[in-house]
Amino acid sequence: VAGGMKGNAERPEDKENFTLLLAELRRQLEDQGAIDNKQYELAIAASAGPRGFSNIEIARITPLLDFINVMTYDYHSGSSSTGFNSPLYAAKEDPTPVFNIHSTIQRFLDAGVPAQKLHVGIPF
């Protein structure tokens, strides 16, 4: 697992621990729903970049989630080169052709996430 501010602790077990956290949250939400007859939703905000995607167990967490907010913006904010903020498709001149909404959402679909669980976050 990687990312975040310099100095943040990064541990290999964080990937699995995130899955375990979501499983426990889902269990407790279901238990509470059985008590008060309400339905509670569980969602995450997921990174759009391939690196962030590799830090989650998407096949294991998808059944636990009602939806996934995919943060398809700021693709080039941490880059030394400029590029579109939230391109729908790759630009010919973009040195990072996977930094676009189409590639990002396709990565989730290819991993087995149902389209109806995906919410695309875009800037305005």
N, C-alpha and C positions, 0 to 999 in steps of 0.2 A: 504494500500500500504506500502511496506517495502523494505528495501535494500539500497544500496549505502553507502557512507561514514558516519561514525559517525558524528552526528550533522546536517545531511541533514533533512530538514523539511519533515515530512510524514503526509499526510492528507487523511482521508477516501475518500474525493471527488476527489483525484488525479486519481483514476481508471476511473471514468466517464469523468473527464476533458481530459484525454488522448484520449478517444473516440471522444469527441467534437473537440479537436484539429485536429485529423485526418480527421474528417468530413469537417471541415473548409478548411483544406489543399486540400482535394479532390475537394471541390467546386471551390476553386480558380484555381486549375490546370485545371479543366474542362472549366472554364470561359476563361482562357488564351489560352487553346487549340482551343476554338471557334474563338478567335481573330486571332491567327497566324497559324491555321491549323496544329498544331503539337500535338502529343500525349505525355503526361507527365505521367511518372510512379511514383507510391507512394509505398514505402515498409518500413518495420521496421526490426530491428534486435531484435529478441525475445530471451529471456532467455530460456535455456533448462530445468531448474529445475522446479519441481512442484510449488514451492513457487512463482517464477516469473510468471508462467502461471496463477496463481490465481489472479494476480494483473492487468490483462487485461480483457476486455470484448470481448473475442475472437469471439463470434457470431455476435456482432455488428460491429467489425472492419474488419472482413474478407471481406465483400463486398466492403469496401472502398479501399482495398489494391490490388496491382497487384501481389505482392508476399511477403513472409515472410522469412527472413534469420534467420534460427534457429541456435543459437550458441551452437552446440553440441561439445564443447571442454571445457577443464579445469573443468571437472566434480568433480575432487577431490582437486582442488587447494586451497580451503579454509577449508579443512578438517584436522582433527587431525590424520586421518589414510591415508595411501597411497592407490592408486588405479590407474587403467588405465586412461589416459588422455581423451580418446575419444573412449570408447569401443562400438563396434557394438551391442553386446548383453551383458547381465549381466554375470559377472563372478560368479562362485559358491561361492567363498569366500568373495565376496563384501558385506559389511554390508548395502550398499545402492543400492538395486537391481533396482531401477528406474533410476539410473544415467547411462544411455546408450542410444545410438542413437535410437535403436528400440523402447524402451519405450517412449522416448520423441516424436518421430514422430507419434507413435500410439496415444498418448494423443491429438495431434493436429487433426489427422484424426477422432478420436472419437468425437471431439468437432465440426465436420462438416467442417473443412478446406479442400478444394479440394487439392489432392496430387500435382497437377500442380502448385499450389501457394507456395509450400514448397521448400525452398533451404536449403540444409544441409551444415553448415559450419564445416569443419574438419581441424585439425592441420596438418602441414607437417614438 
